Amino acid sequence: MAAYKKDIEEAQLEVKGDPIGGTMRKKGSMLTFVSPKAKGREIKRYIENNRLEIFYSVMFLLVVGIQFGERFLTYTKYKDHTGYPALLGYSLSLTRGSAAVIMFTFPLLLVLMCKNIITHLRGTFIKRYIPLDSNRNAHIYLGGVSLIFILIHCVGHGYNFYMISTLSPDHLACMMPVTWLDGTGQATITGLLFGTITGITGILLVLLLMGLYICATEFARRNLYPWFWKTHNLYPIILALTVLHGTARLLQEPTFHYYLAGPAILFTLDKLVSVSRKKREIPLIEANILPSEVTNLVFKRPVDFHYLAGQYVKIALVDSGTGRDEYHPFTLTSAPHEDTLSVHIRTCKGWTKVLRNLVIKNEKNPERNPNLYVDGPFGEAHQDYSNYEVVILVGGGIGVTPFASILKDLVHKATSLQSNLTRVKKVYFLWSTRTQKQFEWLLDIIGKCEELDKKDILDTHIFITRFYEKSDLRTTMLYICERQFQGISNRSLFTGFKGYNSFW
């Protein structure tokens, strides 16, 4: 308790001004005071950095609200000879409103996964007006909105089926001329669910979507990736069942296929581009086991493979037992001017663990390593760095892999006959890593870049975070030795390079 109070007192001492109205924020083992002004600045920065995403999110919710509201109000006031509105009331309005939203969001989910088209658009003026780099987050966001209205639709239809099952045979004959009835002529919930096209397709959709959403959770993606992959590849069946779901024409003509047609054609064309190249076997030239559970793969570059620094590819192993069609995305650490392609893969669980064990097993017989299927390249947010005079690259841990390619590409362009192709005059590379072991695999790349950097455009700073406290004497001595050695030799004591090392 005394230590806790001491932390609060130390945090309050760091605050200038009146602490009233602020909040305490825990960062590691320390408590930091956040004033209202600081929170206001954070909100302002967030809006500035994500203004396009916020704009399109608001517009999307507005369209969803209009669609849901229009259908809800229409069926609330809807009068017809069948008697559905009078019997079902607001439940009918909720199911029709949620159906309208689902018909709108499902096709959009396909558009957001047109990766080849999005990669191409990143090289055009459109990227200034549409946040193309947020397609994955937008896909998750739309999936969440869809889930909400799927639940509303299911609960509403559960109530609808119950109410219909309470009708007498005479009333049922007027409302549902064609239906599955039991021997007494009375409709049952079982008959409505398993005896009609709407009910059967609805049950199948619920089961498939339940599996898809469960396997799309963060836990499942990290620990059960093959299931995530398999359930997401059920989308053709889900879309086909959704089309069939409305063919009973109970209240209106089916319209989902009109929403689906354009996005489906776009998505199919995008898939055809990937299919045309993803089944080519690419020879694996070299596989290296590196420190910090990192595996390096070097493979042949196809003649027609053109990419930009910072882009990524999706990789599958041929006949390795890891899943023939199980593709995983990895950033290329090779540069566009190099003759081979390379990736650095951090070993976690599942596929990456199997890959590392396979490479270790074949270390003495590298010719036994499997070939690769490679799909790509696909774009990321790093493609336009050559348009700026000063570039600041900030990475953490294995997330630094895009910058390995960018650093090599920048130095190559700046020191070769292609120097007129880039405006970059200075590059600040800041890398935060837990221990010095985690950057050992990148030292060779940084060293080669510094050797080629005759114009001194590269300025490297490495921050080692999992170290002793700043007040620890050992950390202080490391600082003194590093700075002293840096001042004398203009190189780091620990890496031998020009870059600075800091310990936190």
Kinemage of the C-alpha trace (Angstrom):
@kinemage 1
@onewidth
@group {chain A} dominant
@subgroup {mainchain}
@vectorlist {calphas} color= white
{ca met a 1} P 0.000 0.000 0.000
{ca ala a 2} L 2.870 2.346 0.837
{ca ala a 3} L 4.531 1.630 -2.503
{ca tyr a 4} L 1.237 2.292 -4.312
{ca lys a 5} L 0.866 5.688 -2.590
{ca lys a 6} L 4.456 6.520 -3.444
{ca asp a 7} L 3.799 5.827 -7.153
{ca ile a 8} L 0.808 8.180 -7.089
{ca glu a 9} L 2.827 10.898 -5.381
{ca glu a 10} L 5.671 10.546 -7.912
{ca ala a 11} L 3.208 10.671 -10.804
{ca gln a 12} L 1.565 13.792 -9.399
{ca leu a 13} L 4.946 15.475 -8.980
{ca glu a 14} L 5.489 15.140 -12.742
{ca val a 15} L 2.322 17.096 -13.486
{ca lys a 16} L 2.477 20.829 -14.012
{ca gly a 17} L -0.628 22.715 -12.976
{ca asp a 18} L -3.741 21.717 -11.115
{ca pro a 19} L -4.345 17.950 -11.153
{ca ile a 20} L -8.093 18.359 -10.588
{ca gly a 21} L -10.137 17.071 -13.531
{ca gly a 22} L -7.453 14.756 -14.846
{ca thr a 23} L -7.171 10.973 -14.753
{ca met a 24} L -4.500 8.537 -13.642
{ca arg a 25} L -3.246 6.201 -16.349
{ca lys a 26} L -1.219 3.105 -15.527
{ca lys a 27} L 1.746 2.503 -17.795
{ca gly a 28} L 3.627 -0.604 -16.795
{ca ser a 29} L 4.346 -0.337 -13.082
{ca met a 30} L 4.033 3.464 -13.066
{ca leu a 31} L 0.993 5.701 -12.722
{ca thr a 32} L 0.941 8.755 -14.964
{ca phe a 33} L -1.383 11.723 -14.643
{ca val a 34} L -3.236 12.772 -17.800
{ca ser a 35} L -4.648 16.279 -17.721
{ca pro a 36} L -7.847 17.276 -19.570
{ca lys a 37} L -5.750 19.300 -22.033
{ca ala a 38} L -3.582 16.265 -22.780
{ca lys a 39} L -6.670 14.136 -23.396
{ca gly a 40} L -8.032 16.843 -25.670
{ca arg a 41} L -4.794 16.844 -27.654
{ca glu a 42} L -4.929 13.051 -27.957
{ca ile a 43} L -8.462 13.202 -29.328
{ca lys a 44} L -7.490 15.968 -31.733
{ca arg a 45} L -4.481 13.997 -32.998
{ca tyr a 46} L -6.599 10.884 -33.420
{ca ile a 47} L -9.143 12.789 -35.509
{ca glu a 48} L -6.388 14.365 -37.628
{ca asn a 49} L -4.711 11.013 -38.278
{ca asn a 50} L -7.937 9.122 -38.980
{ca arg a 51} L -10.205 11.751 -40.509
{ca leu a 52} L -10.898 9.745 -43.664
{ca glu a 53} L -11.705 6.589 -41.690
{ca ile a 54} L -14.009 8.582 -39.400
{ca phe a 55} L -15.740 10.241 -42.363
{ca tyr a 56} L -16.446 6.954 -44.151
{ca ser a 57} L -17.506 5.257 -40.900
{ca val a 58} L -20.050 8.008 -40.274
{ca met a 59} L -21.288 7.852 -43.880
{ca phe a 60} L -21.600 4.073 -43.661
{ca leu a 61} L -23.614 4.250 -40.445
{ca leu a 62} L -25.806 6.932 -42.016
{ca val a 63} L -26.563 4.709 -45.020
{ca val a 64} L -27.216 1.735 -42.729
{ca gly a 65} L -29.556 3.852 -40.595
{ca ile a 66} L -31.462 5.054 -43.650
{ca gln a 67} L -31.846 1.538 -45.030
{ca phe a 68} L -32.972 0.086 -41.729
{ca gly a 69} L -35.296 3.016 -40.982
{ca glu a 70} L -36.928 2.959 -44.415
{ca arg a 71} L -37.741 -0.765 -44.221
{ca phe a 72} L -38.796 -0.507 -40.577
{ca leu a 73} L -41.233 2.342 -41.234
{ca thr a 74} L -42.519 0.738 -44.424
{ca tyr a 75} L -43.482 -2.514 -42.715
{ca thr a 76} L -44.738 -0.767 -39.589
{ca lys a 77} L -47.352 0.964 -41.732
{ca tyr a 78} L -47.659 -1.889 -44.223
{ca lys a 79} L -51.193 -3.175 -44.851
{ca asp a 80} L -52.009 -6.129 -47.066
{ca his a 81} L -54.411 -9.021 -47.406
{ca thr a 82} L -52.090 -11.577 -45.784
{ca gly a 83} L -52.382 -10.139 -42.285
{ca tyr a 84} L -48.666 -10.480 -41.541
{ca pro a 85} L -48.209 -6.920 -40.197
{ca ala a 86} L -51.225 -7.194 -37.922
{ca leu a 87} L -50.076 -10.540 -36.533
{ca leu a 88} L -46.326 -9.933 -36.174
{ca gly a 89} L -46.225 -6.195 -35.450
{ca tyr a 90} L -42.810 -4.631 -34.861
{ca ser a 91} L -41.072 -8.000 -35.122
{ca leu a 92} L -41.800 -8.029 -38.852
{ca ser a 93} L -40.433 -4.476 -39.174
{ca leu a 94} L -37.219 -5.448 -37.353
{ca thr a 95} L -36.606 -8.519 -39.503
{ca arg a 96} L -37.182 -6.622 -42.758
{ca gly a 97} L -35.022 -3.679 -41.632
{ca ser a 98} L -32.165 -5.953 -40.557
{ca ala a 99} L -32.452 -7.920 -43.815
{ca ala a 100} L -32.005 -4.695 -45.790
{ca val a 101} L -28.790 -3.904 -43.894
{ca ile a 102} L -27.424 -7.446 -44.375
{ca met a 103} L -28.097 -7.237 -48.119
{ca phe a 104} L -25.996 -4.059 -48.166
{ca thr a 105} L -23.080 -5.166 -45.942
{ca phe a 106} L -22.462 -8.698 -47.270
{ca pro a 107} L -21.458 -7.548 -50.795
{ca leu a 108} L -19.297 -4.768 -49.322
{ca leu a 109} L -17.334 -7.386 -47.390
{ca leu a 110} L -16.306 -8.859 -50.748
{ca val a 111} L -15.224 -5.493 -52.141
{ca leu a 112} L -12.945 -4.858 -49.162
{ca met a 113} L -11.106 -8.130 -49.878
{ca cys a 114} L -10.269 -7.297 -53.504
{ca lys a 115} L -6.588 -7.058 -52.596
{ca asn a 116} L -5.160 -6.887 -56.115
{ca ile a 117} L -7.489 -4.064 -57.108
{ca ile a 118} L -6.766 -2.178 -53.877
{ca thr a 119} L -3.019 -2.600 -54.420
{ca his a 120} L -3.375 -1.101 -57.904
{ca leu a 121} L -5.470 1.812 -56.628
{ca arg a 122} L -2.776 2.674 -54.072
{ca gly a 123} L -0.669 3.939 -56.953
{ca thr a 124} L -3.359 6.389 -58.103
{ca phe a 125} L -4.829 9.660 -56.847
{ca ile a 126} L -7.730 7.736 -55.282
{ca lys a 127} L -5.643 6.916 -52.207
{ca arg a 128} L -5.865 10.602 -51.210
{ca tyr a 129} L -9.628 10.363 -50.822
{ca ile a 130} L -10.198 6.743 -49.769
{ca pro a 131} L -8.283 5.115 -46.863
{ca leu a 132} L -7.214 2.070 -48.867
{ca asp a 133} L -4.777 0.928 -46.172
{ca ser a 134} L -7.682 0.462 -43.762
{ca asn a 135} L -9.460 -2.188 -45.836
{ca arg a 136} L -8.776 -4.943 -43.296
{ca asn a 137} L -10.040 -2.865 -40.363
{ca ala a 138} L -13.064 -1.851 -42.432
{ca his a 139} L -13.744 -5.521 -43.202
{ca ile a 140} L -13.736 -6.326 -39.469
{ca tyr a 141} L -15.905 -3.279 -38.757
{ca leu a 142} L -18.479 -4.276 -41.392
{ca gly a 143} L -18.423 -7.834 -40.094
{ca gly a 144} L -19.272 -6.571 -36.612
{ca val a 145} L -22.144 -4.419 -37.901
{ca ser a 146} L -23.431 -7.377 -39.926
{ca leu a 147} L -23.354 -9.587 -36.831
{ca ile a 148} L -25.576 -7.156 -34.908
{ca phe a 149} L -28.244 -7.179 -37.610
{ca ile a 150} L -27.920 -10.942 -38.135
{ca leu a 151} L -28.800 -11.425 -34.459
{ca ile a 152} L -31.747 -9.020 -34.771
{ca his a 153} L -32.923 -10.918 -37.858
{ca cys a 154} L -32.669 -14.324 -36.143
{ca val a 155} L -34.425 -13.253 -32.930
{ca gly a 156} L -37.154 -11.535 -34.940
{ca his a 157} L -37.791 -14.601 -37.067
{ca gly a 158} L -37.852 -16.802 -33.974
{ca tyr a 159} L -40.741 -14.698 -32.663
{ca asn a 160} L -42.384 -14.657 -36.122
{ca phe a 161} L -42.334 -18.438 -36.410
{ca tyr a 162} L -43.781 -18.798 -32.937
{ca met a 163} L -46.655 -16.437 -33.741
{ca ile a 164} L -47.403 -18.187 -37.045
{ca ser a 165} L -47.461 -21.565 -35.277
{ca thr a 166} L -50.307 -20.294 -33.070
{ca leu a 167} L -52.604 -19.640 -36.046
{ca ser a 168} L -55.587 -21.813 -36.857
{ca pro a 169} L -55.481 -23.792 -40.131
{ca asp a 170} L -58.019 -21.417 -41.748
{ca his a 171} L -55.999 -18.308 -40.957
{ca leu a 172} L -52.822 -20.072 -42.021
{ca ala a 173} L -54.344 -21.037 -45.379
{ca cys a 174} L -54.999 -17.350 -46.089
{ca met a 175} L -51.569 -16.133 -45.011
{ca met a 176} L -49.404 -18.981 -46.310
{ca pro a 177} L -51.053 -20.754 -49.259
{ca val a 178} L -48.002 -22.947 -49.776
{ca thr a 179} L -46.386 -24.296 -46.575
{ca trp a 180} L -45.380 -27.474 -44.812
{ca leu a 181} L -48.052 -28.530 -42.335
{ca asp a 182} L -48.340 -31.511 -40.046
{ca gly a 183} L -51.173 -34.013 -40.180
{ca thr a 184} L -53.717 -31.767 -38.446
{ca gly a 185} L -53.123 -28.849 -40.781
{ca gln a 186} L -51.581 -26.829 -37.963
{ca ala a 187} L -48.261 -25.075 -38.657
{ca thr a 188} L -45.440 -25.955 -36.285
{ca ile a 189} L -42.119 -24.295 -35.608
{ca thr a 190} L -40.376 -27.521 -36.694
{ca gly a 191} L -42.296 -27.563 -39.963
{ca leu a 192} L -41.527 -23.911 -40.646
{ca leu a 193} L -37.818 -24.399 -39.914
{ca phe a 194} L -37.228 -27.700 -41.706
{ca gly a 195} L -40.065 -27.735 -44.235
{ca thr a 196} L -39.595 -24.417 -46.035
{ca ile a 197} L -36.782 -23.042 -48.161
{ca thr a 198} L -36.592 -19.991 -45.911
{ca gly a 199} L -36.273 -22.109 -42.772
{ca ile a 200} L -33.742 -24.623 -44.129
{ca thr a 201} L -31.458 -21.982 -45.628
{ca gly a 202} L -31.823 -19.888 -42.474
{ca ile a 203} L -30.654 -22.740 -40.228
{ca leu a 204} L -27.701 -23.517 -42.493
{ca leu a 205} L -26.735 -19.837 -42.573
{ca val a 206} L -26.893 -19.564 -38.778
{ca leu a 207} L -24.633 -22.604 -38.358
{ca leu a 208} L -22.116 -21.459 -40.966
{ca leu a 209} L -22.023 -17.871 -39.736
{ca met a 210} L -21.709 -19.027 -36.132
{ca gly a 211} L -18.606 -21.040 -37.057
{ca leu a 212} L -17.218 -18.173 -39.143
{ca tyr a 213} L -17.586 -15.554 -36.411
{ca ile a 214} L -16.221 -17.820 -33.668
{ca cys a 215} L -13.163 -18.669 -35.775
{ca ala a 216} L -12.680 -14.976 -36.603
{ca thr a 217} L -12.009 -14.032 -32.970
{ca glu a 218} L -8.508 -12.950 -31.976
{ca phe a 219} L -7.961 -16.127 -29.954
{ca ala a 220} L -9.010 -18.406 -32.827
{ca arg a 221} L -6.899 -16.570 -35.400
{ca arg a 222} L -3.805 -16.895 -33.231
{ca asn a 223} L -4.316 -20.467 -32.071
{ca leu a 224} L -6.623 -22.085 -34.651
{ca tyr a 225} L -5.651 -20.342 -37.871
{ca pro a 226} L -6.519 -23.305 -40.154
{ca trp a 227} L -10.103 -23.122 -38.888
{ca phe a 228} L -10.181 -19.369 -39.489
{ca trp a 229} L -8.945 -20.006 -43.018
{ca lys a 230} L -11.432 -22.806 -43.722
{ca thr a 231} L -14.519 -21.060 -42.330
{ca his a 232} L -13.753 -17.837 -44.198
{ca asn a 233} L -13.433 -19.807 -47.424
{ca leu a 234} L -17.058 -20.912 -47.033
{ca tyr a 235} L -18.201 -17.496 -48.304
{ca pro a 236} L -19.481 -18.835 -51.700
{ca ile a 237} L -21.831 -21.224 -49.880
{ca ile a 238} L -22.952 -18.485 -47.462
{ca leu a 239} L -23.724 -16.070 -50.287
{ca ala a 240} L -25.526 -18.758 -52.312
{ca leu a 241} L -27.691 -19.671 -49.301
{ca thr a 242} L -28.426 -15.985 -48.709
{ca val a 243} L -29.704 -15.678 -52.281
{ca leu a 244} L -31.904 -18.777 -51.820
{ca his a 245} L -33.145 -17.525 -48.445
{ca gly a 246} L -35.358 -14.893 -50.055
{ca thr a 247} L -36.719 -16.959 -52.946
{ca ala a 248} L -39.867 -17.952 -51.023
{ca arg a 249} L -41.304 -14.479 -51.808
{ca leu a 250} L -43.352 -14.373 -48.614
{ca leu a 251} L -43.536 -10.570 -48.528
{ca gln a 252} L -41.612 -9.234 -51.510
{ca glu a 253} L -39.582 -10.231 -54.536
{ca pro a 254} L -35.980 -11.248 -53.694
{ca thr a 255} L -33.499 -8.401 -54.234
{ca phe a 256} L -30.234 -9.602 -52.685
{ca his a 257} L -28.866 -10.801 -56.022
{ca tyr a 258} L -29.051 -7.229 -57.336
{ca tyr a 259} L -26.853 -6.014 -54.476
{ca leu a 260} L -24.470 -8.947 -54.936
{ca ala a 261} L -23.984 -8.927 -58.721
{ca gly a 262} L -21.512 -6.028 -59.067
{ca pro a 263} L -19.280 -6.807 -56.056
{ca ala a 264} L -19.296 -10.527 -56.934
{ca ile a 265} L -18.039 -9.822 -60.456
{ca leu a 266} L -15.364 -7.478 -59.087
{ca phe a 267} L -14.273 -10.022 -56.479
{ca thr a 268} L -14.209 -12.852 -59.040
{ca leu a 269} L -11.955 -10.870 -61.379
{ca asp a 270} L -9.654 -10.071 -58.466
{ca lys a 271} L -9.525 -13.747 -57.508
{ca leu a 272} L -8.720 -14.762 -61.083
{ca val a 273} L -5.610 -12.586 -60.937
{ca ser a 274} L -4.441 -14.437 -57.816
{ca val a 275} L -5.380 -17.886 -59.168
{ca ser a 276} L -3.305 -17.267 -62.287
{ca arg a 277} L -0.119 -16.949 -60.227
{ca lys a 278} L -0.620 -18.568 -56.810
{ca lys a 279} L -0.244 -22.150 -58.033
{ca arg a 280} L 3.210 -21.663 -59.535
{ca glu a 281} L 5.848 -23.551 -57.569
{ca ile a 282} L 8.707 -21.236 -56.577
{ca pro a 283} L 12.011 -22.945 -55.667
{ca leu a 284} L 13.284 -22.248 -52.161
{ca ile a 285} L 16.928 -21.248 -52.577
{ca glu a 286} L 17.924 -20.819 -48.951
{ca ala a 287} L 16.423 -21.239 -45.473
{ca asn a 288} L 18.195 -19.840 -42.412
{ca ile a 289} L 17.543 -20.258 -38.695
{ca leu a 290} L 18.144 -16.874 -37.039
{ca pro a 291} L 18.134 -15.746 -33.388
{ca ser a 292} L 14.962 -14.692 -31.551
{ca glu a 293} L 12.903 -17.444 -33.213
{ca val a 294} L 13.171 -15.824 -36.659
{ca thr a 295} L 13.287 -17.915 -39.845
{ca asn a 296} L 14.627 -16.436 -43.071
{ca leu a 297} L 13.448 -17.771 -46.437
{ca val a 298} L 15.140 -16.811 -49.714
{ca phe a 299} L 13.375 -17.947 -52.871
{ca lys a 300} L 13.533 -17.435 -56.616
{ca arg a 301} L 11.971 -14.309 -58.069
{ca pro a 302} L 9.667 -15.016 -61.034
{ca val a 303} L 10.478 -13.081 -64.182
{ca asp a 304} L 7.116 -11.277 -64.198
{ca phe a 305} L 7.130 -10.493 -60.457
{ca his a 306} L 7.248 -6.726 -59.939
{ca tyr a 307} L 6.870 -5.108 -56.542
{ca leu a 308} L 7.634 -2.046 -54.435
{ca ala a 309} L 9.582 -1.897 -51.181
{ca gly a 310} L 7.314 -2.451 -48.192
{ca gln a 311} L 4.841 -4.737 -49.957
{ca tyr a 312} L 3.944 -8.223 -48.799
{ca val a 313} L 3.170 -11.634 -50.283
{ca lys a 314} L 1.100 -14.608 -49.173
{ca ile a 315} L 3.018 -17.868 -48.908
{ca ala a 316} L 2.012 -21.537 -48.769
{ca leu a 317} L 4.311 -24.565 -48.602
{ca val a 318} L 4.132 -27.289 -51.248
{ca asp a 319} L 3.576 -30.831 -49.919
{ca ser a 320} L 4.813 -30.092 -46.414
{ca gly a 321} L 1.860 -31.222 -44.321
{ca thr a 322} L 1.058 -27.649 -43.260
{ca gly a 323} L -1.949 -27.265 -45.513
{ca arg a 324} L -1.619 -27.020 -49.295
{ca asp a 325} L -3.923 -24.010 -49.614
{ca glu a 326} L -3.139 -22.353 -46.286
{ca tyr a 327} L -1.612 -19.000 -47.229
{ca his a 328} L 0.014 -16.651 -44.709
{ca pro a 329} L 1.018 -13.016 -45.354
{ca phe a 330} L 4.622 -11.904 -44.834
{ca thr a 331} L 6.377 -8.666 -45.705
{ca leu a 332} L 9.174 -8.910 -48.248
{ca thr a 333} L 12.550 -7.978 -46.754
{ca ser a 334} L 14.252 -8.013 -50.134
{ca ala a 335} L 14.485 -4.857 -52.256
{ca pro a 336} L 13.000 -4.436 -55.758
{ca his a 337} L 16.465 -4.291 -57.377
{ca glu a 338} L 17.511 -7.708 -55.989
{ca asp a 339} L 17.298 -10.909 -58.035
{ca thr a 340} L 15.773 -13.004 -55.251
{ca leu a 341} L 12.877 -12.594 -52.827
{ca ser a 342} L 13.198 -12.990 -49.069
{ca val a 343} L 11.038 -12.911 -45.958
{ca his a 344} L 11.805 -13.011 -42.242
{ca ile a 345} L 9.216 -14.961 -40.256
{ca arg a 346} L 8.876 -14.834 -36.496
{ca thr a 347} L 7.975 -18.209 -35.024
{ca cys a 348} L 4.794 -18.148 -32.945
{ca lys a 349} L 2.467 -21.149 -33.142
{ca gly a 350} L 0.937 -23.394 -35.719
{ca trp a 351} L 2.155 -22.852 -39.278
{ca thr a 352} L 5.249 -20.800 -38.395
{ca lys a 353} L 6.302 -23.395 -35.801
{ca val a 354} L 5.904 -26.224 -38.303
{ca leu a 355} L 7.934 -24.227 -40.834
{ca arg a 356} L 10.814 -23.621 -38.411
{ca asn a 357} L 10.910 -27.275 -37.336
{ca leu a 358} L 10.934 -28.310 -40.983
{ca val a 359} L 13.879 -26.024 -41.750
{ca ile a 360} L 15.786 -27.287 -38.692
{ca lys a 361} L 15.072 -30.884 -39.706
{ca asn a 362} L 16.419 -30.276 -43.223
{ca glu a 363} L 19.348 -28.104 -42.128
{ca lys a 364} L 21.890 -30.698 -43.255
{ca asn a 365} L 19.884 -31.527 -46.381
{ca pro a 366} L 18.505 -28.171 -47.601
{ca glu a 367} L 17.473 -29.683 -50.924
{ca arg a 368} L 14.664 -31.445 -49.033
{ca asn a 369} L 13.048 -28.133 -48.109
{ca pro a 370} L 9.665 -27.752 -49.858
{ca asn a 371} L 8.983 -25.323 -52.674
{ca leu a 372} L 6.631 -22.389 -52.169
{ca tyr a 373} L 3.385 -21.091 -53.563
{ca val a 374} L 3.561 -17.296 -53.666
{ca asp a 375} L 0.634 -14.932 -54.218
{ca gly a 376} L 1.219 -11.210 -54.516
{ca pro a 377} L 2.561 -8.658 -54.207
{ca phe a 378} L 0.016 -6.728 -52.190
{ca gly a 379} L 0.374 -3.104 -51.144
{ca glu a 380} L 0.852 -1.508 -47.771
{ca ala a 381} L 1.084 2.081 -46.558
{ca his a 382} L 4.794 2.450 -47.360
{ca gln a 383} L 4.717 2.810 -51.131
{ca asp a 384} L 4.981 6.606 -51.410
{ca tyr a 385} L 7.972 7.283 -49.147
{ca ser a 386} L 10.113 8.346 -52.133
{ca asn a 387} L 7.955 11.463 -52.510
{ca tyr a 388} L 9.337 13.090 -49.345
{ca glu a 389} L 12.694 14.693 -48.589
{ca val a 390} L 12.750 13.528 -44.962
{ca val a 391} L 11.473 10.066 -44.017
{ca ile a 392} L 10.990 8.865 -40.437
{ca leu a 393} L 10.612 5.099 -40.085
{ca val a 394} L 9.345 3.841 -36.723
{ca gly a 395} L 9.075 0.112 -36.050
{ca gly a 396} L 8.742 -2.281 -33.144
{ca gly a 397} L 9.981 -5.864 -32.850
{ca ile a 398} L 9.384 -8.034 -35.924
{ca gly a 399} L 7.124 -5.241 -37.245
{ca val a 400} L 10.285 -3.666 -38.595
{ca thr a 401} L 10.389 -6.044 -41.575
{ca pro a 402} L 8.886 -3.582 -44.116
{ca phe a 403} L 11.681 -1.138 -43.339
{ca ala a 404} L 14.371 -3.701 -44.169
{ca ser a 405} L 13.209 -3.554 -47.777
{ca ile a 406} L 12.712 0.217 -47.711
{ca leu a 407} L 16.185 0.914 -46.273
{ca lys a 408} L 17.860 -1.195 -48.936
{ca asp a 409} L 15.766 0.379 -51.665
{ca leu a 410} L 16.415 3.950 -50.469
{ca val a 411} L 20.164 3.504 -50.163
{ca his a 412} L 20.326 1.769 -53.544
{ca lys a 413} L 18.451 4.564 -55.298
{ca ala a 414} L 20.387 7.322 -53.533
{ca thr a 415} L 23.804 5.841 -54.358
{ca ser a 416} L 23.156 4.526 -57.871
{ca leu a 417} L 22.296 6.011 -61.217
{ca gln a 418} L 18.649 5.987 -60.060
{ca ser a 419} L 19.227 8.810 -57.553
{ca asn a 420} L 16.923 11.036 -59.594
{ca leu a 421} L 14.028 8.677 -58.850
{ca thr a 422} L 13.799 9.644 -55.190
{ca arg a 423} L 13.489 12.966 -53.360
{ca val a 424} L 14.720 11.519 -50.066
{ca lys a 425} L 17.645 13.396 -48.525
{ca lys a 426} L 17.501 12.054 -44.968
{ca val a 427} L 16.117 8.882 -43.374
{ca tyr a 428} L 15.646 8.505 -39.619
{ca phe a 429} L 15.190 4.874 -38.672
{ca leu a 430} L 13.885 4.356 -35.114
{ca trp a 431} L 13.451 0.802 -33.890
{ca ser a 432} L 12.111 -0.259 -30.504
{ca thr a 433} L 12.942 -3.830 -29.483
{ca arg a 434} L 12.810 -5.772 -26.230
{ca thr a 435} L 16.355 -7.163 -26.189
{ca gln a 436} L 19.477 -6.861 -28.278
{ca lys a 437} L 18.957 -10.443 -29.489
{ca gln a 438} L 15.814 -9.424 -31.368
{ca phe a 439} L 17.707 -7.168 -33.766
{ca glu a 440} L 20.584 -9.526 -34.550
{ca trp a 441} L 18.934 -10.708 -37.758
{ca leu a 442} L 18.666 -7.123 -39.059
{ca leu a 443} L 22.261 -6.110 -38.291
{ca asp a 444} L 23.573 -7.476 -41.592
{ca ile a 445} L 21.011 -5.434 -43.517
{ca ile a 446} L 21.787 -2.247 -41.585
{ca gly a 447} L 25.522 -2.867 -42.021
{ca lys a 448} L 25.232 -3.287 -45.801
{ca cys a 449} L 23.057 -0.174 -46.022
{ca glu a 450} L 25.641 1.879 -44.099
{ca glu a 451} L 28.446 0.597 -46.326
{ca leu a 452} L 26.574 1.721 -49.436
{ca asp a 453} L 25.397 4.975 -47.850
{ca lys a 454} L 28.065 7.313 -49.235
{ca lys a 455} L 25.806 10.379 -48.890
{ca asp a 456} L 25.122 9.800 -45.185
{ca ile a 457} L 21.333 9.848 -45.559
{ca leu a 458} L 20.694 7.071 -43.015
{ca asp a 459} L 20.477 7.844 -39.298
{ca thr a 460} L 19.691 4.781 -37.145
{ca his a 461} L 18.455 4.720 -33.532
{ca ile a 462} L 17.754 1.425 -31.729
{ca phe a 463} L 15.875 1.456 -28.411
{ca ile a 464} L 16.222 -1.625 -26.196
{ca thr a 465} L 13.222 -1.575 -23.852
{ca arg a 466} L 13.462 -4.721 -21.720
{ca phe a 467} L 16.427 -3.573 -19.688
{ca tyr a 468} L 17.210 -2.461 -16.165
{ca glu a 469} L 15.632 0.717 -14.851
{ca lys a 470} L 17.274 3.965 -15.859
{ca ser a 471} L 18.376 4.533 -12.268
{ca asp a 472} L 20.204 1.165 -12.220
{ca leu a 473} L 23.984 1.577 -12.140
{ca arg a 474} L 24.444 -1.045 -14.875
{ca thr a 475} L 22.212 0.894 -17.259
{ca thr a 476} L 24.052 4.112 -16.419
{ca met a 477} L 27.407 2.485 -17.167
{ca leu a 478} L 26.109 1.183 -20.490
{ca tyr a 479} L 24.958 4.686 -21.407
{ca ile a 480} L 28.357 6.144 -20.513
{ca cys a 481} L 30.299 3.487 -22.441
{ca glu a 482} L 28.023 3.722 -25.473
{ca arg a 483} L 28.161 7.519 -25.660
{ca gln a 484} L 31.912 7.629 -25.016
{ca phe a 485} L 32.655 5.046 -27.687
{ca gln a 486} L 30.240 6.751 -30.072
{ca gly a 487} L 31.971 10.084 -29.556
{ca ile a 488} L 35.433 8.657 -30.229
{ca ser a 489} L 34.807 6.254 -33.097
{ca asn a 490} L 31.438 7.513 -34.398
{ca arg a 491} L 30.161 3.949 -34.072
{ca ser a 492} L 28.067 1.974 -31.607
{ca leu a 493} L 29.923 -0.131 -29.074
{ca phe a 494} L 27.366 -2.959 -29.366
{ca thr a 495} L 26.615 -3.125 -33.084
{ca gly a 496} L 29.693 -1.549 -34.656
{ca phe a 497} L 27.466 0.694 -36.769
{ca lys a 498} L 26.931 4.438 -36.866
{ca gly a 499} L 23.490 4.144 -35.308
{ca tyr a 500} L 22.758 4.954 -31.670
{ca asn a 501} L 21.638 2.437 -29.057
{ca ser a 502} L 19.461 3.525 -26.138
{ca phe a 503} L 18.476 1.440 -23.101
{ca trp a 504} L 15.083 1.855 -21.423
